[in-house]
Amino acid sequence: MKKLDTTSIILLGSRKQLLFGLVLVERALHLYRLFDEAWETRGLQSLNDCIESLYRVCAGEESAERVTSHAVHVEAAIPDTDEYGGFEASLAQAIAIALDYCLHFTTSGQDALNIEYCCQKIFEVVDIINCEQDSEATEEQVLQIELEIQSELLARVGQFPDAISQAEIEQARQLSRQFLVDIH
């Protein structure tokens, strides 16, 4: 599977690492709604609440200890694909696990491997979409494009100052919207 170089992620510093992970998750988060609507769950709200808290951690406005309360809600929002099955559940599972890696990064010593795993889960989301569609693009081509997008996002987040403000968080969120993972 394609992946970013872990060293590039480590060089960001912990707040930017988390911000990068959140940008990746938010690129795909809107797809979780497909699962929420199909199965009438409320998982998306739990994921959104967690993301808001993690952005506050990035800005130094909330402590890592305070976000631990989201762990149980994020874990509950991870669908069991054996129970639910289907395309929507697979997407939702990968997205929620990607966010869980960001949460785990924050609450468990800021190990950059968690952000790398988050990246891999977003690759999985892209792969799930590609497999579901009758695309002319090969898996290799699709994942190469995703690698280029993630590399670009990593570079852009790397340009933010170390002291991340709400202005940088809004810029990061705009990047998420600019580079949405979507079903074509």
OpenMM code with the backbone's topology and positions (N, CA, C; nanometers):
from openmm import Vec3, app, unit

residues = "MET LYS LYS LEU ASP THR THR SER ILE ILE LEU LEU GLY SER ARG LYS GLN LEU LEU PHE GLY LEU VAL LEU VAL GLU ARG ALA LEU HIS LEU TYR ARG LEU PHE ASP GLU ALA TRP GLU THR ARG GLY LEU GLN SER LEU ASN ASP CYS ILE GLU SER LEU TYR ARG VAL CYS ALA GLY GLU GLU SER ALA GLU ARG VAL THR SER HIS ALA VAL HIS VAL GLU ALA ALA ILE PRO ASP THR ASP GLU TYR GLY GLY PHE GLU ALA SER LEU ALA GLN ALA ILE ALA ILE ALA LEU ASP TYR CYS LEU HIS PHE THR THR SER GLY GLN ASP ALA LEU ASN ILE GLU TYR CYS CYS GLN LYS ILE PHE GLU VAL VAL ASP ILE ILE ASN CYS GLU GLN ASP SER GLU ALA THR GLU GLU GLN VAL LEU GLN ILE GLU LEU GLU ILE GLN SER GLU LEU LEU ALA ARG VAL GLY GLN PHE PRO ASP ALA ILE SER GLN ALA GLU ILE GLU GLN ALA ARG GLN LEU SER ARG GLN PHE LEU VAL ASP ILE HIS".split()
positions = [
    Vec3(0.0846, -0.1186, 0.0000),
    Vec3(0.0000, 0.0000, 0.0000),
    Vec3(0.0883, 0.1239, 0.0000),
    Vec3(0.0474, 0.2240, -0.0728),
    Vec3(0.1178, 0.3522, -0.0770),
    Vec3(0.1092, 0.4180, 0.0600),
    Vec3(0.2128, 0.4970, 0.0930),
    Vec3(0.2072, 0.5710, 0.2178),
    Vec3(0.3085, 0.6834, 0.2158),
    Vec3(0.2843, 0.7794, 0.3018),
    Vec3(0.3771, 0.8895, 0.3187),
    Vec3(0.4951, 0.8427, 0.4014),
    Vec3(0.6061, 0.9098, 0.3859),
    Vec3(0.7248, 0.8827, 0.4652),
    Vec3(0.7007, 0.9318, 0.6079),
    Vec3(0.7160, 0.8431, 0.7040),
    Vec3(0.6909, 0.8781, 0.8440),
    Vec3(0.7798, 0.9933, 0.8887),
    Vec3(0.9015, 0.9989, 0.8387),
    Vec3(0.9929, 1.1067, 0.8766),
    Vec3(0.9342, 1.2425, 0.8414),
    Vec3(0.8685, 1.2531, 0.7271),
    Vec3(0.8059, 1.3797, 0.6873),
    Vec3(0.6982, 1.4209, 0.7859),
    Vec3(0.6263, 1.3240, 0.8380),
    Vec3(0.5217, 1.3529, 0.9369),
    Vec3(0.5856, 1.3960, 1.0684),
    Vec3(0.6888, 1.3247, 1.1127),
    Vec3(0.7551, 1.3554, 1.2401),
    Vec3(0.8108, 1.4971, 1.2398),
    Vec3(0.8636, 1.5415, 1.1269),
    Vec3(0.9248, 1.6735, 1.1180),
    Vec3(0.8262, 1.7874, 1.1393),
    Vec3(0.6984, 1.7591, 1.1328),
    Vec3(0.5985, 1.8643, 1.1505),
    Vec3(0.5912, 1.9183, 1.2927),
    Vec3(0.6190, 1.8381, 1.3913),
    Vec3(0.5908, 1.8769, 1.5283),
    Vec3(0.4513, 1.8294, 1.5652),
    Vec3(0.4261, 1.8100, 1.6922),
    Vec3(0.3051, 1.7392, 1.7351),
    Vec3(0.1743, 1.8094, 1.6986),
    Vec3(0.1645, 1.9402, 1.7153),
    Vec3(0.0385, 2.0079, 1.6829),
    Vec3(0.0093, 2.0032, 1.5338),
    Vec3(0.1122, 2.0207, 1.4519),
    Vec3(0.0928, 2.0141, 1.3076),
    Vec3(0.0651, 1.8703, 1.2628),
    Vec3(0.1229, 1.7737, 1.3305),
    Vec3(0.0927, 1.6341, 1.2983),
    Vec3(-0.0550, 1.6072, 1.3181),
    Vec3(-0.1058, 1.6497, 1.4331),
    Vec3(-0.2479, 1.6314, 1.4615),
    Vec3(-0.3333, 1.7077, 1.3609),
    Vec3(-0.2949, 1.8305, 1.3306),
    Vec3(-0.3694, 1.9104, 1.2337),
    Vec3(-0.3729, 1.8403, 1.0977),
    Vec3(-0.2613, 1.7852, 1.0556),
    Vec3(-0.2555, 1.7113, 0.9300),
    Vec3(-0.3518, 1.5931, 0.9326),
    Vec3(-0.3518, 1.5158, 1.0406),
    Vec3(-0.4442, 1.4032, 1.0530),
    Vec3(-0.5890, 1.4475, 1.0449),
    Vec3(-0.6207, 1.5578, 1.1100),
    Vec3(-0.7577, 1.6089, 1.1082),
    Vec3(-0.7983, 1.6564, 0.9688),
    Vec3(-0.7054, 1.7177, 0.8963),
    Vec3(-0.7337, 1.7585, 0.7584),
    Vec3(-0.7700, 1.6349, 0.6760),
    Vec3(-0.6948, 1.5280, 0.6923),
    Vec3(-0.7231, 1.4059, 0.6167),
    Vec3(-0.8601, 1.3491, 0.6526),
    Vec3(-0.8903, 1.3434, 0.7804),
    Vec3(-1.0194, 1.2884, 0.8238),
    Vec3(-1.1336, 1.3746, 0.7710),
    Vec3(-1.1204, 1.5058, 0.7830),
    Vec3(-1.2298, 1.5925, 0.7376),
    Vec3(-1.2516, 1.5853, 0.5870),
    Vec3(-1.1488, 1.5487, 0.5122),
    Vec3(-1.1659, 1.5322, 0.3670),
    Vec3(-1.2698, 1.4253, 0.3353),
    Vec3(-1.2815, 1.3268, 0.4217),
    Vec3(-1.3695, 1.2132, 0.3960),
    Vec3(-1.4912, 1.2083, 0.4879),
    Vec3(-1.4938, 1.2911, 0.5902),
    Vec3(-1.5974, 1.2808, 0.6931),
    Vec3(-1.7387, 1.2894, 0.6377),
    Vec3(-1.7605, 1.3699, 0.5348),
    Vec3(-1.8954, 1.3845, 0.4780),
    Vec3(-1.9492, 1.2499, 0.4265),
    Vec3(-1.8596, 1.1567, 0.3938),
    Vec3(-1.9028, 1.0253, 0.3453),
    Vec3(-1.9600, 0.9379, 0.4578),
    Vec3(-1.9244, 0.9703, 0.5819),
    Vec3(-1.9794, 0.8962, 0.6966),
    Vec3(-2.1319, 0.9122, 0.7000),
    Vec3(-2.1786, 1.0249, 0.6494),
    Vec3(-2.3235, 1.0525, 0.6489),
    Vec3(-2.4004, 0.9426, 0.5743),
    Vec3(-2.3400, 0.8835, 0.4710),
    Vec3(-2.4059, 0.7750, 0.3967),
    Vec3(-2.4432, 0.6609, 0.4905),
    Vec3(-2.3525, 0.6280, 0.5803),
    Vec3(-2.3795, 0.5220, 0.6784),
    Vec3(-2.4833, 0.5686, 0.7792),
    Vec3(-2.4656, 0.6901, 0.8304),
    Vec3(-2.5603, 0.7449, 0.9284),
    Vec3(-2.7033, 0.7416, 0.8751),
    Vec3(-2.7186, 0.7815, 0.7498),
    Vec3(-2.8527, 0.7851, 0.6912),
    Vec3(-2.9061, 0.6460, 0.6606),
    Vec3(-2.8202, 0.5570, 0.6132),
    Vec3(-2.8650, 0.4214, 0.5791),
    Vec3(-2.9080, 0.3429, 0.7025),
    Vec3(-2.8397, 0.3627, 0.8136),
    Vec3(-2.8662, 0.2829, 0.9329),
    Vec3(-2.9261, 0.3639, 1.0468),
    Vec3(-2.9540, 0.4922, 1.0204),
    Vec3(-3.0157, 0.5807, 1.1201),
    Vec3(-2.9384, 0.5817, 1.2521),
    Vec3(-2.8071, 0.6005, 1.2392),
    Vec3(-2.7227, 0.6131, 1.3583),
    Vec3(-2.6941, 0.7602, 1.3831),
    Vec3(-2.6272, 0.7878, 1.4925),
    Vec3(-2.5901, 0.9250, 1.5257),
    Vec3(-2.4381, 0.9363, 1.5420),
    Vec3(-2.3665, 0.8517, 1.4736),
    Vec3(-2.2216, 0.8494, 1.4861),
    Vec3(-2.1537, 0.9748, 1.4352),
    Vec3(-2.2072, 1.0342, 1.3298),
    Vec3(-2.1450, 1.1527, 1.2712),
    Vec3(-2.1342, 1.2659, 1.3730),
    Vec3(-2.2350, 1.2836, 1.4537),
    Vec3(-2.2298, 1.3901, 1.5552),
    Vec3(-2.1171, 1.3653, 1.6548),
    Vec3(-2.0987, 1.2407, 1.6966),
    Vec3(-1.9895, 1.2073, 1.7888),
    Vec3(-1.8539, 1.2355, 1.7254),
    Vec3(-1.8399, 1.2031, 1.5974),
    Vec3(-1.7139, 1.2284, 1.5280),
    Vec3(-1.6895, 1.3787, 1.5146),
    Vec3(-1.7930, 1.4534, 1.4801),
    Vec3(-1.7785, 1.5988, 1.4693),
    Vec3(-1.7394, 1.6619, 1.6028),
    Vec3(-1.8006, 1.6165, 1.7118),
    Vec3(-1.7672, 1.6694, 1.8445),
    Vec3(-1.6206, 1.6430, 1.8778),
    Vec3(-1.5737, 1.5235, 1.8464),
    Vec3(-1.4345, 1.4879, 1.8719),
    Vec3(-1.3410, 1.5750, 1.7887),
    Vec3(-1.3737, 1.5936, 1.6630),
    Vec3(-1.2899, 1.6761, 1.5748),
    Vec3(-1.2795, 1.8182, 1.6288),
    Vec3(-1.3907, 1.8745, 1.6726),
    Vec3(-1.3870, 2.0107, 1.7273),
    Vec3(-1.2939, 2.0183, 1.8478),
    Vec3(-1.2999, 1.9200, 1.9358),
    Vec3(-1.2107, 1.9177, 2.0524),
    Vec3(-1.0652, 1.9033, 2.0110),
    Vec3(-1.0395, 1.8189, 1.9116),
    Vec3(-0.9017, 1.7993, 1.8668),
    Vec3(-0.8469, 1.9256, 1.7997),
    Vec3(-0.9303, 1.9993, 1.7299),
    Vec3(-0.8846, 2.1273, 1.6745),
    Vec3(-0.8477, 2.2238, 1.7876),
    Vec3(-0.9241, 2.2212, 1.8954),
    Vec3(-0.8904, 2.3067, 2.0096),
    Vec3(-0.7573, 2.2647, 2.0717),
    Vec3(-0.7268, 2.1346, 2.0699),
    Vec3(-0.5956, 2.0870, 2.1163),
    Vec3(-0.4862, 2.1440, 2.0258),
    Vec3(-0.5089, 2.1417, 1.8954),
    Vec3(-0.4107, 2.1979, 1.8002),
    Vec3(-0.3798, 2.3434, 1.8311),
    Vec3(-0.4820, 2.4173, 1.8705),
    Vec3(-0.4664, 2.5599, 1.8985),
    Vec3(-0.4204, 2.5861, 2.0418),
    Vec3(-0.4021, 2.4803, 2.1197),
    Vec3(-0.3592, 2.4972, 2.2580),
    Vec3(-0.4697, 2.5456, 2.3493),
    Vec3(-0.5942, 2.5309, 2.3062),
    Vec3(-0.7092, 2.5785, 2.3838),
    Vec3(-0.7724, 2.4695, 2.4687),
    Vec3(-0.7311, 2.3468, 2.4480),
    Vec3(-0.7864, 2.2344, 2.5234),
    Vec3(-0.6738, 2.1349, 2.5480),
    Vec3(-0.6779, 2.0720, 2.6635),
    Vec3(-0.5724, 1.9760, 2.6969),
    Vec3(-0.6038, 1.8390, 2.6381),
    Vec3(-0.4988, 1.7630, 2.6173),
    Vec3(-0.5141, 1.6268, 2.5652),
    Vec3(-0.5972, 1.5417, 2.6613),
    Vec3(-0.5838, 1.5679, 2.7894),
    Vec3(-0.6588, 1.4895, 2.8885),
    Vec3(-0.8094, 1.5082, 2.8739),
    Vec3(-0.8506, 1.6281, 2.8337),
    Vec3(-0.9938, 1.6554, 2.8210),
    Vec3(-1.0582, 1.5818, 2.7043),
    Vec3(-0.9805, 1.5513, 2.6005),
    Vec3(-1.0397, 1.4863, 2.4838),
    Vec3(-1.0573, 1.3359, 2.5032),
    Vec3(-1.0025, 1.2813, 2.6096),
    Vec3(-1.0180, 1.1373, 2.6327),
    Vec3(-1.1646, 1.0970, 2.6466),
    Vec3(-1.2486, 1.1909, 2.6873),
    Vec3(-1.3912, 1.1595, 2.7027),
    Vec3(-1.4567, 1.1234, 2.5694),
    Vec3(-1.3946, 1.1619, 2.4593),
    Vec3(-1.4503, 1.1310, 2.3277),
    Vec3(-1.4220, 0.9868, 2.2840),
    Vec3(-1.3247, 0.9220, 2.3468),
    Vec3(-1.2819, 0.7894, 2.3014),
    Vec3(-1.3973, 0.6901, 2.2946),
    Vec3(-1.4792, 0.6844, 2.3969),
    Vec3(-1.5884, 0.5875, 2.3994),
    Vec3(-1.6900, 0.6169, 2.2882),
    Vec3(-1.7136, 0.7444, 2.2592),
    Vec3(-1.8102, 0.7821, 2.1562),
    Vec3(-1.7571, 0.7547, 2.0155),
    Vec3(-1.6277, 0.7793, 1.9954),
    Vec3(-1.5673, 0.7507, 1.8658),
    Vec3(-1.5661, 0.5998, 1.8417),
    Vec3(-1.5280, 0.5250, 1.9427),
    Vec3(-1.5274, 0.3788, 1.9282),
    Vec3(-1.6676, 0.3257, 1.8992),
    Vec3(-1.7676, 0.3847, 1.9620),
    Vec3(-1.9058, 0.3419, 1.9371),
    Vec3(-1.9508, 0.3772, 1.7951),
    Vec3(-1.8874, 0.4770, 1.7349),
    Vec3(-1.9239, 0.5197, 1.5992),
    Vec3(-1.8540, 0.4370, 1.4914),
    Vec3(-1.7660, 0.3454, 1.5324),
    Vec3(-1.6976, 0.2597, 1.4356),
    Vec3(-1.7880, 0.1402, 1.4075),
    Vec3(-1.8470, 0.1342, 1.2889),
    Vec3(-1.9399, 0.0242, 1.2618),
    Vec3(-1.8677, -0.1095, 1.2462),
    Vec3(-1.9331, -0.2121, 1.2929),
    Vec3(-1.8865, -0.3485, 1.2725),
    Vec3(-1.9378, -0.3918, 1.1354),
    Vec3(-1.8477, -0.4109, 1.0411),
    Vec3(-1.8905, -0.4428, 0.9050),
    Vec3(-1.9517, -0.5824, 0.8951),
    Vec3(-1.9266, -0.6670, 0.9925),
    Vec3(-1.9949, -0.7968, 0.9949),
    Vec3(-2.1419, -0.7784, 1.0303),
    Vec3(-2.1686, -0.6809, 1.1157),
    Vec3(-2.3062, -0.6536, 1.1576),
    Vec3(-2.3824, -0.5731, 1.0526),
    Vec3(-2.3189, -0.4687, 0.9998),
    Vec3(-2.3866, -0.3787, 0.9072),
    Vec3(-2.3627, -0.4144, 0.7615),
    Vec3(-2.2408, -0.4454, 0.7277),
    Vec3(-2.2080, -0.4815, 0.5900),
    Vec3(-2.2290, -0.3662, 0.4933),
    Vec3(-2.1823, -0.3859, 0.3737),
    Vec3(-2.2062, -0.2887, 0.2681),
    Vec3(-2.1002, -0.1816, 0.2569),
    Vec3(-2.1094, -0.1133, 0.1458),
    Vec3(-2.0191, -0.0065, 0.1076),
    Vec3(-2.0154, 0.1051, 0.2121),
    Vec3(-2.1325, 0.1505, 0.2555),
    Vec3(-2.1406, 0.2617, 0.3499),
    Vec3(-2.0730, 0.2282, 0.4819),
    Vec3(-2.0931, 0.1059, 0.5296),
    Vec3(-2.0325, 0.0646, 0.6560),
    Vec3(-1.8808, 0.0575, 0.6441),
    Vec3(-1.8320, 0.0095, 0.5314),
    Vec3(-1.6864, 0.0014, 0.5116),
    Vec3(-1.6243, 0.1406, 0.5103),
    Vec3(-1.6886, 0.2339, 0.4405),
    Vec3(-1.6399, 0.3718, 0.4394),
    Vec3(-1.6421, 0.4309, 0.5804),
    Vec3(-1.7544, 0.4172, 0.6469),
    Vec3(-1.7704, 0.4749, 0.7802),
    Vec3(-1.6689, 0.4164, 0.8776),
    Vec3(-1.6460, 0.2875, 0.8672),
    Vec3(-1.5502, 0.2231, 0.9565),
    Vec3(-1.4100, 0.2815, 0.9368),
    Vec3(-1.3661, 0.2929, 0.8127),
    Vec3(-1.2319, 0.3454, 0.7857),
    Vec3(-1.2189, 0.4910, 0.8313),
    Vec3(-1.3222, 0.5706, 0.8082),
    Vec3(-1.3188, 0.7122, 0.8480),
    Vec3(-1.3133, 0.7253, 0.9998),
    Vec3(-1.3974, 0.6513, 1.0693),
    Vec3(-1.4001, 0.6595, 1.2151),
    Vec3(-1.2695, 0.6078, 1.2764),
    Vec3(-1.2133, 0.5046, 1.2188),
    Vec3(-1.0847, 0.4539, 1.2693),
    Vec3(-0.9746, 0.5559, 1.2441),
    Vec3(-0.9775, 0.6244, 1.1295),
    Vec3(-0.8785, 0.7294, 1.1026),
    Vec3(-0.8847, 0.8368, 1.2120),
    Vec3(-1.0062, 0.8775, 1.2491),
    Vec3(-1.0212, 0.9758, 1.3562),
    Vec3(-0.9743, 0.9180, 1.4890),
    Vec3(-1.0035, 0.7918, 1.5120),
    Vec3(-0.9595, 0.7270, 1.6360),
    Vec3(-0.8071, 0.7304, 1.6473),
    Vec3(-0.7375, 0.7157, 1.5361),
    Vec3(-0.5913, 0.7263, 1.5387),
    Vec3(-0.5477, 0.8675, 1.5778),
    Vec3(-0.6179, 0.9696, 1.5308),
    Vec3(-0.5869, 1.1072, 1.5717),
    Vec3(-0.6097, 1.1249, 1.7213),
    Vec3(-0.7189, 1.0704, 1.7695),
    Vec3(-0.7495, 1.0770, 1.9124),
    Vec3(-0.6436, 1.0034, 1.9933),
    Vec3(-0.6075, 0.8847, 1.9466),
    Vec3(-0.5050, 0.8061, 2.0158),
    Vec3(-0.3710, 0.8792, 2.0140),
    Vec3(-0.3378, 0.9441, 1.9042),
    Vec3(-0.2159, 1.0242, 1.8959),
    Vec3(-0.2135, 1.1271, 2.0086),
    Vec3(-0.3258, 1.1923, 2.0290),
    Vec3(-0.3363, 1.3000, 2.1272),
    Vec3(-0.3295, 1.2495, 2.2707),
    Vec3(-0.3896, 1.1351, 2.2966),
    Vec3(-0.4018, 1.0878, 2.4349),
    Vec3(-0.2941, 0.9878, 2.4752),
    Vec3(-0.2105, 0.9442, 2.3805),
    Vec3(-0.1148, 0.8375, 2.4121),
    Vec3(0.0282, 0.8701, 2.3697),
    Vec3(0.0746, 0.9872, 2.4041),
    Vec3(0.2151, 1.0167, 2.3860),
    Vec3(0.2566, 1.0704, 2.2504),
    Vec3(0.1639, 1.1075, 2.1659),
    Vec3(0.1916, 1.1725, 2.0388),
    Vec3(0.2883, 1.0941, 1.9495),
    Vec3(0.2629, 0.9673, 1.9353),
    Vec3(0.3419, 0.8824, 1.8465),
    Vec3(0.2985, 0.9072, 1.7028),
    Vec3(0.3908, 0.9527, 1.6181),
    Vec3(0.3598, 0.9866, 1.4790),
    Vec3(0.3070, 0.8675, 1.4005),
    Vec3(0.3319, 0.7462, 1.4467),
    Vec3(0.2768, 0.6284, 1.3775),
    Vec3(0.1244, 0.6337, 1.3736),
    Vec3(0.0636, 0.6923, 1.4752),
    Vec3(-0.0825, 0.7049, 1.4744),
    Vec3(-0.1300, 0.7921, 1.3587),
    Vec3(-0.0561, 0.8969, 1.3281),
    Vec3(-0.0930, 0.9824, 1.2158),
    Vec3(-0.0661, 0.9087, 1.0845),
    Vec3(0.0405, 0.8318, 1.0788),
    Vec3(0.0662, 0.7502, 0.9599),
    Vec3(-0.0481, 0.6498, 0.9394),
    Vec3(-0.0951, 0.5881, 1.0469),
    Vec3(-0.2081, 0.4941, 1.0357),
    Vec3(-0.3346, 0.5664, 0.9909),
    Vec3(-0.3531, 0.6892, 1.0377),
    Vec3(-0.4657, 0.7706, 0.9925),
    Vec3(-0.4570, 0.7896, 0.8407),
    Vec3(-0.3385, 0.8226, 0.7915),
    Vec3(-0.3166, 0.8387, 0.6463),
    Vec3(-0.3554, 0.7108, 0.5728),
    Vec3(-0.3133, 0.5974, 0.6259),
    Vec3(-0.3426, 0.4695, 0.5615),
    Vec3(-0.4925, 0.4422, 0.5567),
    Vec3(-0.5637, 0.4821, 0.6595),
    Vec3(-0.7092, 0.4626, 0.6596),
    Vec3(-0.7765, 0.5486, 0.5525),
    Vec3(-0.7233, 0.6664, 0.5274),
    Vec3(-0.7798, 0.7490, 0.4213),
    Vec3(-0.7472, 0.6881, 0.2850),
    Vec3(-0.6287, 0.6289, 0.2708),
    Vec3(-0.5994, 0.5519, 0.1495),
    Vec3(-0.7025, 0.4409, 0.1327),
    Vec3(-0.7381, 0.3773, 0.2435),
    Vec3(-0.8379, 0.2697, 0.2396),
    Vec3(-0.9732, 0.3230, 0.1923),
    Vec3(-1.0126, 0.4404, 0.2396),
    Vec3(-1.1386, 0.5012, 0.1959),
    Vec3(-1.1376, 0.5197, 0.0445),
    Vec3(-1.0289, 0.5740, -0.0068),
    Vec3(-1.0160, 0.5965, -0.1510),
    Vec3(-1.0215, 0.4639, -0.2262),
    Vec3(-0.9572, 0.3630, -0.1723),
    Vec3(-0.9563, 0.2309, -0.2352),
    Vec3(-1.0960, 0.1679, -0.2345),
    Vec3(-1.1681, 0.1826, -0.1255),
    Vec3(-1.3052, 0.1295, -0.1157),
    Vec3(-1.3927, 0.1939, -0.2230),
    Vec3(-1.3804, 0.3240, -0.2376),
    Vec3(-1.4596, 0.3950, -0.3382),
    Vec3(-1.4233, 0.3453, -0.4776),
    Vec3(-1.2946, 0.3328, -0.5034),
    Vec3(-1.2488, 0.2879, -0.6354),
    Vec3(-1.2992, 0.1471, -0.6664),
    Vec3(-1.2981, 0.0594, -0.5676),
    Vec3(-1.3444, -0.0782, -0.5883),
    Vec3(-1.4947, -0.0836, -0.6129),
    Vec3(-1.5677, 0.0070, -0.5501),
    Vec3(-1.7134, 0.0088, -0.5627),
    Vec3(-1.7589, 0.0606, -0.6991),
    Vec3(-1.6786, 0.1480, -0.7554),
    Vec3(-1.7149, 0.2085, -0.8831),
    Vec3(-1.6538, 0.1293, -0.9982),
    Vec3(-1.7127, 0.1422, -1.1113),
    Vec3(-1.6558, 0.0837, -1.2322),
    Vec3(-1.5646, 0.1880, -1.2959),
    Vec3(-1.4547, 0.2124, -1.2294),
    Vec3(-1.3619, 0.3153, -1.2744),
    Vec3(-1.2627, 0.2566, -1.3740),
    Vec3(-1.2240, 0.3386, -1.4690),
    Vec3(-1.1217, 0.2964, -1.5637),
    Vec3(-0.9827, 0.3078, -1.5030),
    Vec3(-0.9712, 0.3824, -1.3958),
    Vec3(-0.8425, 0.3987, -1.3292),
    Vec3(-0.8087, 0.2726, -1.2498),
    Vec3(-0.6842, 0.2355, -1.2537),
    Vec3(-0.6403, 0.1199, -1.1758),
    Vec3(-0.6245, 0.1604, -1.0301),
    Vec3(-0.6216, 0.0614, -0.9437),
    Vec3(-0.5996, 0.0869, -0.8018),
    Vec3(-0.4688, 0.1633, -0.7825),
    Vec3(-0.3660, 0.1221, -0.8535),
    Vec3(-0.2348, 0.1869, -0.8436),
    Vec3(-0.2438, 0.3352, -0.8817),
    Vec3(-0.3159, 0.3669, -0.9878),
    Vec3(-0.3303, 0.5065, -1.0311),
    Vec3(-0.4059, 0.5896, -0.9281),
    Vec3(-0.5129, 0.5344, -0.8771),
    Vec3(-0.5952, 0.6057, -0.7793),
    Vec3(-0.5154, 0.6320, -0.6513),
    Vec3(-0.4434, 0.5316, -0.6055),
    Vec3(-0.3660, 0.5479, -0.4826),
    Vec3(-0.2468, 0.6409, -0.5037),
    Vec3(-0.1918, 0.6443, -0.6231),
    Vec3(-0.0837, 0.7387, -0.6529),
    Vec3(-0.1349, 0.8821, -0.6467),
    Vec3(-0.2535, 0.9051, -0.6988),
    Vec3(-0.3140, 1.0385, -0.6911),
    Vec3(-0.3376, 1.0767, -0.5457),
    Vec3(-0.3876, 0.9816, -0.4666),
    Vec3(-0.4110, 1.0088, -0.3238),
    Vec3(-0.2796, 1.0392, -0.2527),
    Vec3(-0.1743, 0.9677, -0.2851),
    Vec3(-0.0436, 0.9942, -0.2256),
    Vec3(0.0018, 1.1368, -0.2589),
    Vec3(-0.0196, 1.1786, -0.3818),
    Vec3(0.0178, 1.3142, -0.4223),
    Vec3(-0.0639, 1.4186, -0.3454),
    Vec3(-0.1920, 1.3913, -0.3266),
    Vec3(-0.2773, 1.4839, -0.2510),
    Vec3(-0.2312, 1.4909, -0.1060),
    Vec3(-0.2085, 1.3751, -0.0441),
    Vec3(-0.1640, 1.3757, 0.0951),
    Vec3(-0.0288, 1.4446, 0.1086),
    Vec3(0.0595, 1.4251, 0.0129),
    Vec3(0.1903, 1.4918, 0.0162),
    Vec3(0.1744, 1.6434, 0.0071),
    Vec3(0.0842, 1.6870, -0.0799),
    Vec3(0.0567, 1.8304, -0.0930),
    Vec3(-0.0009, 1.8870, 0.0370),
    Vec3(-0.0939, 1.8159, 0.0970),
    Vec3(-0.1533, 1.8619, 0.2225),
    Vec3(-0.0492, 1.8658, 0.3344),
    Vec3(0.0377, 1.7666, 0.3379),
    Vec3(0.1451, 1.7634, 0.4376),
    Vec3(0.2351, 1.8868, 0.4218),
    Vec3(0.2695, 1.9186, 0.2988),
    Vec3(0.3543, 2.0347, 0.2729),
    Vec3(0.2844, 2.1639, 0.3150),
    Vec3(0.1570, 2.1742, 0.2850),
    Vec3(0.0832, 2.2971, 0.3199),
    Vec3(0.0676, 2.3125, 0.4707),
    Vec3(0.0354, 2.2033, 0.5389),
    Vec3(0.0252, 2.2104, 0.6852),
    Vec3(0.1622, 2.2423, 0.7445),
    Vec3(0.2672, 2.1906, 0.6839),
    Vec3(0.4027, 2.2188, 0.7304),
    Vec3(0.4392, 2.3662, 0.7233),
    Vec3(0.3732, 2.4426, 0.6391),
    Vec3(0.3997, 2.5856, 0.6256),
    Vec3(0.3326, 2.6694, 0.7341),
    Vec3(0.2401, 2.6108, 0.8076),
    Vec3(0.1744, 2.6850, 0.9149),
    Vec3(0.2750, 2.7105, 1.0273),
    Vec3(0.2527, 2.8167, 1.1044),
    Vec3(0.3415, 2.8411, 1.2187),
    Vec3(0.3228, 2.7322, 1.3247),
    Vec3(0.4233, 2.7162, 1.4085),
    Vec3(0.4148, 2.6142, 1.5134),
    Vec3(0.3033, 2.6449, 1.6132),
    Vec3(0.2822, 2.7723, 1.6422),
    Vec3(0.1737, 2.8133, 1.7308),
    Vec3(0.0491, 2.8296, 1.6436),
    Vec3(-0.0317, 2.7273, 1.6388),
    Vec3(-0.1478, 2.7239, 1.5505),
    Vec3(-0.2621, 2.8040, 1.6119),
    Vec3(-0.3159, 2.8949, 1.5331),
    Vec3(-0.4279, 2.9770, 1.5785),
    Vec3(-0.5563, 2.9291, 1.5111),
    Vec3(-0.6665, 2.9897, 1.5505),
    Vec3(-0.7940, 2.9571, 1.4863),
    Vec3(-0.7911, 2.9927, 1.3376),
    Vec3(-0.7136, 3.0932, 1.2997),
    Vec3(-0.7019, 3.1300, 1.1581),
    Vec3(-0.6377, 3.0160, 1.0781),
    Vec3(-0.5327, 2.9553, 1.1318),
    Vec3(-0.4688, 2.8415, 1.0637),
    Vec3(-0.5618, 2.7200, 1.0610),
    Vec3(-0.6380, 2.7024, 1.1668),
    Vec3(-0.7335, 2.5909, 1.1684),
    Vec3(-0.8377, 2.6109, 1.0589),
    Vec3(-0.8844, 2.7331, 1.0417),
    Vec3(-0.9809, 2.7592, 0.9342),
    Vec3(-0.9168, 2.7361, 0.7973),
    Vec3(-0.7910, 2.7750, 0.7817),
    Vec3(-0.7202, 2.7481, 0.6557),
    Vec3(-0.7087, 2.5976, 0.6320),
    Vec3(-0.6802, 2.5226, 0.7373),
    Vec3(-0.6699, 2.3765, 0.7264),
    Vec3(-0.8051, 2.3168, 0.6863),
    Vec3(-0.9102, 2.3685, 0.7442),
    Vec3(-1.0437, 2.3187, 0.7095),
    Vec3(-1.0782, 2.3503, 0.5642),
    Vec3(-1.0332, 2.4639, 0.5168),
    Vec3(-1.0537, 2.4971, 0.3755),
    Vec3(-0.9787, 2.3993, 0.2862),
    Vec3(-0.8589, 2.3587, 0.3288),
    Vec3(-0.7849, 2.2571, 0.2540),
    Vec3(-0.8645, 2.1267, 0.2479),
    Vec3(-0.9265, 2.0908, 0.3597),
    Vec3(-1.0085, 1.9684, 0.3629),
    Vec3(-1.1189, 1.9762, 0.2596),
    Vec3(-1.1835, 2.0907, 0.2520),
    Vec3(-1.2929, 2.1077, 0.1558),
    Vec3(-1.2412, 2.1144, 0.0115),
    Vec3(-1.1247, 2.1716, -0.0049),
    Vec3(-1.0654, 2.1821, -0.1390),
    Vec3(-1.0265, 2.0458, -0.1953),
    Vec3(-0.9843, 1.9558, -0.1078),
    Vec3(-0.9356, 1.8242, -0.1502),
    Vec3(-1.0262, 1.7113, -0.1002),
    Vec3(-1.1565, 1.7318, -0.1070),
    Vec3(-1.2513, 1.6309, -0.0587),
    Vec3(-1.2284, 1.4945, -0.1251),
    Vec3(-1.2425, 1.3915, -0.0449),
    Vec3(-1.2514, 1.2563, -0.0995),
    Vec3(-1.3983, 1.2400, -0.1358),
    Vec3(-1.4244, 1.2059, -0.2597),
    Vec3(-1.5647, 1.2016, -0.2992),
    Vec3(-1.5922, 1.0834, -0.3895),
    Vec3(-1.7191, 1.0514, -0.3981),
    Vec3(-1.7665, 0.9465, -0.4864),
    Vec3(-1.8054, 1.0148, -0.6169),
    Vec3(-1.7429, 0.9763, -0.7239),
    Vec3(-1.7664, 1.0443, -0.8520),
    Vec3(-1.8823, 0.9816, -0.9251),
] * unit.nanometer
topology = app.Topology()
chain = topology.addChain("A")
for resn in residues:
    res = topology.addResidue(resn, chain)
    for name in ("N", "CA", "C"):
        topology.addAtom(name, app.Element.getBySymbol(name[0]), res)
